[in-house]
Amino acid sequence: MRQKLVRMITDFLSEVASSSSSPRIRQFAESGTGEEQSLVPGISNELTIDRILTKVPWKTLYVLQSVSIAWRSAIYNRRVYDARVRNTATQTLVGLIHRAPVPKSGEPSLDNLYIRTMDHDTRTAAVPWWSQFAISLYDPVDKSWHQLPPIPHVRSGIPIRCGCVFLGGKLYVLGGDEQCNSRTRNEVYMFDLVAGPGEWQPCASMLSRRSDFPCGVIDGNILVSGGSAGLEAEMYDPKEDLWLPIADLLNLRTNHTMVTLDEQLYVLGGAVRYETEDDDGSVDIYADADFAEVYDPAKNRWKEVPQVLDGVGDHTLVVVDGKLYDFRHEAVDVTVYDVNTNSWTLSQPICWDALESMGASNGACCAITATAVDGELFALVRWQANFYEKLSVLKSRGFANKRVPLTWDGVLCPFKIDLNWPFLCTIKV
C-alpha cells in the first residue's frame, strides 16, 4: 500500500515539475484554500512531507512553490525543510565565490532557478564586469552549477573580501569592501535557500565595519572576529536579528581561520601582530601564529591554547566528521589533530596526479581552502604551470583512508576564481 502511495505522489510531482499548467494540476491548484488544502489529493500532508518531499531534489521544491497556496505555505513556513533535517535527508551543496560571468547580449536565458543577468542601470554601470563577483552553488549529484542573483545595491554583485557563512538553510553575506571606493561595509544580507522567495534580504548590520575576516557558528549563532576591525568580535542571533558585542580577541590576527570543534569555537593560524622597538621607535611586526584562541560563550571570554598548529607557514584547516585536518601549504601529506593530547598525527599522503597530468609543476600544488561533503573534500587547489598560477576545483577520493594516498578528481567549473579571494562552503538544503 505504501509503495502504491509513493508511486502516486511521485507521478504527481513529476507532472508538476514537467508542466505546472496541465489541466490536472490547474484543477488541483484552484481547489481548496490556504493551509487547509491537501498537498496531494487524497494523501495526508504528513505523509507527503515526511515520506516524499524529504527525498525530492532541492531544485524541485522551488518549482512546487508555484503550484498552489498550500504548497507555497508548506515550503515557506519551513515544514518541508524541518522534515528534511529531522529525517537526515538534506542535500549537500558547495558554495563558491567567483568572478561574475561576462554578460551575454540578447535576451537572458534562465538556465536554472537562480541565474539572472546583472541589472545594468546606473548603480552597476560604474563597476566593469571584470570587477563583479557572484556566488554559485554546485550540486554534486547532477554536477550542475546554479548562480545566485547579485545583491541589490551592491555594485560589485557581492562585496569583495566579505564574510560568508551558512546557517539553518540560509546563506549570509557579511561586510566586505565596496569595489568602487574601497569603503568597508557592515551590512549583512541573507538568502533563504529552503523557504524563501529566491532573493537577498537585508538583516541587521554588524556593529563594526569589517572585511577580510572569518565567520564561525556556535550554539546557533554567527560569530565574527578580527579582519579590518582589529581585535573586535561580535555575535549574531538570527532568531532575534540582533548583533551583540563579545569579548575582544586576545591577539590581533590577519588571515586566520575559525572552526567549530568539540562544540568550541577556535581561532587558528594567520599572523599575529607584535610591537617591537628599533632606532626609530615602535614597529609592528607579524609572525606566524602557532597557538589558538578558543571562545567560551558561557563566560564570554577567550583563552589561549599553546602550540596547536604543527609548524609555521600557511595552513588550510577543515573539520570533517568532528576531526580537524590540516593541509599545510606545499606539504605532501594531511595531518589530523587530537584535541585531548593537543597533537597532530599523519592522516595520509597527498597525490597530485590529477593536476600533474594537466601540466602542474611537481610539488607546486596546495589546497588553499576546502569544505567537507559526505566524508570527502571539495577544495580550491592552487598550482603552477609554466610559471603561471592557476586555481582549480577538485574533489577528493579516499579522504581519511590511511591505507591509500589522497587522490583527486577535477570538477568542471565554468567560472573564473579570484586567486586573492578563494572561498568554499558547505550548504545543506
Buried (B, 14 or more C-beta within 10 A) or exposed (E): EEEEBBEBBEEBBEBBBEEBEEEEBBEBBEEBEEBEBBBBEEBEBEBBBBBBBBBBEBBBBBBBBEBBBBBBBBBBEBBBBBBBBEBEEBBBBBBBBBBBBEEEEEEEEEEBBBBBBBEEEEEBEEBEBEBBBBBBBBBBEEEBBBBBBBBEEBBBBBBBBBBBBBBBBBBBBBBBBBBEEEEBBBBBBBBBBBBBEBBBBEBBBBBBBBBBBBBBBBEEBBBBBBBBBBBBBBBBBBEEEEBEEBBBBBBBBBBBBBBBBEEBBBBBBBBBBEEEEEEEEEEEEBEBBBBBBBBEBEEEEBEEBEEBBBEEEBBBBBBBEEBBBBBBEEBEBBBBBEBEEEEBEEBBEBBBEBBBEEEBBEEBBBBBBBBBBEEBBBBBBBBBBEEEEBBBBBBBBBBBEEEEBBBBEBBEBEBEBBEEBBBBBBBBB
